[in-house]
Amino acid sequence: MRHIALSLFFVLIAGCANPVNKVTSQNYADTCAEAERNDRLTVAEDACYRALVNVDIGNLGAELKSTRLYDFARVKRRLGKFSEAETLLNQSIDLAKEVGTFSPEAMGRRYIELAVNLAAQNRWTDGFVFLDQAIPVIGTYTDKERDFSTMVLSKYADALDKAGQTQAAAKCRTAAQVQ
């Protein structure tokens, strides 16, 4: 009977969020953010990976996992690891939609990041699908985020014009001017 009780106890504990992993994940996420700000991208990559792993190990939930995936993907994109970044971003977006608690602005950031990643792979038409979803919220971003988004819109407008996607290009150009 004692073994059954102990086994049940460990099963219950394993299914609960672990506060140690939450603290560890946050510490790694902080290290990742600082390293990214200082352009120490290989350090950021390792720290973001560890932050993500601790979310899984600690069973910390889909919302935090989506955030850690997004952070990790952003670093991967900056390192030029576009395929890996695309996979991580798609997972982040899927989880964020599933959870349903992310603001439109947070979703827009994910869409813009995925659009930038796809543009780096010369997949402008694919990326426009995501960029288009972010356009309504770009005006609510901070100056730095808005400037970055406007630059992305301008680059998309030029590339889509060259690809003969004139309506999509015009939408990007108009959105860039409004911001």
C-alpha positions in Angstrom: 0.0 0.0 0.0 2.9 2.3 0.8 4.4 1.8 -2.6 1.1 2.6 -4.3 0.7 5.8 -2.2 4.3 6.9 -3.0 3.8 6.1 -6.7 0.6 8.1 -6.8 2.4 11.0 -5.0 5.2 11.1 -7.6 2.7 10.9 -10.5 0.8 13.9 -9.1 4.0 15.9 -8.5 5.2 15.2 -12.0 2.0 16.6 -13.4 2.4 19.9 -11.5 4.3 23.0 -12.5 7.7 23.0 -10.8 8.7 26.4 -9.3 12.4 25.5 -9.5 12.1 25.1 -13.3 10.1 28.3 -13.5 12.9 30.3 -11.8 15.6 28.5 -13.8 13.7 29.1 -17.1 13.3 32.8 -16.2 17.0 33.1 -15.4 17.9 31.6 -18.7 15.4 33.8 -20.5 16.9 36.9 -18.9 20.4 35.7 -19.9 19.1 35.2 -23.5 17.6 38.6 -23.7 20.7 40.3 -22.3 23.0 38.4 -24.7 20.7 39.2 -27.6 20.8 42.9 -26.7 24.6 42.7 -26.7 24.8 40.8 -30.0 26.2 37.7 -28.3 24.0 35.5 -30.3 25.6 32.1 -29.6 25.3 32.8 -25.9 21.7 33.9 -26.5 20.9 30.8 -28.5 22.1 28.5 -25.8 20.3 30.4 -23.0 17.0 30.5 -25.0 17.3 26.8 -25.6 17.8 26.1 -21.9 14.9 28.5 -21.0 12.6 26.5 -23.4 13.8 23.1 -22.0 13.0 24.1 -18.5 9.5 25.0 -19.5 9.0 21.5 -20.8 10.7 19.8 -17.9 8.8 21.8 -15.3 5.5 21.5 -17.1 5.1 25.3 -17.0 2.3 25.6 -19.6 1.6 26.5 -23.2 1.6 30.2 -22.7 5.1 30.4 -21.3 6.3 27.8 -23.9 4.9 30.0 -26.7 6.9 32.9 -25.3 10.1 30.9 -25.0 9.7 29.5 -28.5 9.3 33.1 -29.9 12.4 34.3 -28.1 14.4 31.3 -29.3 13.2 31.7 -32.9 14.1 35.4 -32.9 17.7 34.5 -32.0 17.8 31.7 -34.5 16.7 34.1 -37.3 19.4 36.6 -36.3 21.9 33.7 -36.6 20.7 32.9 -40.1 19.1 29.6 -39.1 15.9 30.3 -40.9 14.5 26.8 -41.2 14.9 26.3 -37.4 13.4 29.7 -36.7 10.4 29.1 -39.0 9.6 25.8 -37.2 9.9 27.5 -33.8 7.8 30.5 -34.8 5.1 28.2 -36.2 5.0 26.3 -33.0 4.8 29.5 -31.0 2.0 30.9 -33.1 0.0 27.6 -32.9 0.4 27.5 -29.1 -0.5 31.1 -28.7 -3.7 30.6 -30.8 -4.5 27.5 -28.7 -4.0 29.3 -25.4 -6.0 32.3 -26.6 -4.6 34.7 -24.0 -2.1 36.6 -26.1 -2.9 40.2 -27.1 -3.3 41.2 -30.7 0.0 43.1 -30.4 1.8 40.0 -29.1 0.4 37.9 -32.0 1.4 40.7 -34.4 5.0 40.5 -33.2 5.1 36.8 -33.9 3.6 37.3 -37.4 6.1 40.1 -38.2 9.0 37.9 -37.0 7.8 35.0 -39.2 7.4 37.4 -42.1 11.0 38.6 -41.7 12.2 35.1 -41.4 10.4 34.1 -44.6 11.7 37.2 -46.4 15.2 36.1 -45.6 14.4 32.9 -47.5 13.1 34.9 -50.4 9.6 33.7 -49.6 7.9 37.1 -49.8 4.5 35.9 -50.9 4.4 33.4 -48.0 5.5 36.0 -45.6 2.9 38.6 -46.7 0.2 36.3 -45.4 1.6 36.8 -41.9 2.6 40.4 -42.3 -0.9 41.2 -43.4 -2.3 39.9 -40.1 0.0 42.2 -38.2 -0.8 45.4 -40.0 -3.8 46.4 -37.9 -1.8 46.5 -34.7 1.5 48.0 -35.8 0.3 51.5 -34.9 0.1 50.5 -31.2 3.8 49.5 -31.0 6.6 51.4 -29.4 8.6 53.7 -31.6 11.4 51.2 -32.1 8.9 48.4 -32.9 6.9 50.6 -35.2 10.1 51.8 -37.1 11.2 48.2 -37.5 7.7 47.2 -38.8 7.6 50.1 -41.2 11.0 49.1 -42.6 9.7 45.5 -43.0 6.5 46.8 -44.8 8.7 48.9 -47.1 10.9 46.0 -48.0 7.9 43.8 -48.6 6.3 46.5 -50.8 9.4 46.6 -53.0 9.8 42.8 -53.2 6.1 42.1 -53.9 6.1 44.7 -56.6 9.0 42.9 -58.3 7.1 39.6 -58.0 4.1 41.2 -59.7 2.0 41.1 -56.5 0.9 44.7 -56.9 -2.2 44.7 -54.6 -0.2 43.2 -51.8 2.7 45.6 -52.4 0.3 48.6 -52.4 -1.2 47.4 -49.1 2.3 47.2 -47.5 3.2 50.6 -48.9 0.1 52.2 -47.6 0.5 50.6 -44.2 4.1 51.8 -44.1 3.1 55.4 -44.8 0.3 55.4 -42.1 2.7 54.2 -39.4 
